[in-house]
Amino acid sequence: MRYMGLILFFIVALIVVILLSILGIIFIVGNKKPVLAGFLFLFAGIVVILATFLVGFVPALLFLIAAIMCWARKPKRDAFSNF
């Protein structure tokens, strides 16, 4: 029973990261809002790194890479967009 507060903290952090990740995936599919998706992935990475006390460095790094890829991604252009 001593660790109940810490367990609750990890569960809340896990739920926040899952929600941010799902929202980021929803916004990136179809290239709807890649900038917003990038910020959501960045915030998810920050939550992971802070909630796990630097133990979750690899997942946080992967969220950071996903955020950078969202910001650097160019939208597809079709052949008739110049006309």
Sequence and secondary structure as in RCSB ss.txt:
>XXXX:A:sequence
MRYMGLILFFIVALIVVILLSILGIIFIVGNKKPVLAGFLFLFAGIVVILATFLVGFVPALLFLIAAIMCWARKP
KRDAFSNF
>XXXX:A:secstr
 TTHHHHHHHHHHHHHHHHHHHHHHHHHGGGS HHHHHHHHHHHHHHHHHHTTTS HHHHHHHHHHHHHHHH   
   TTTT 
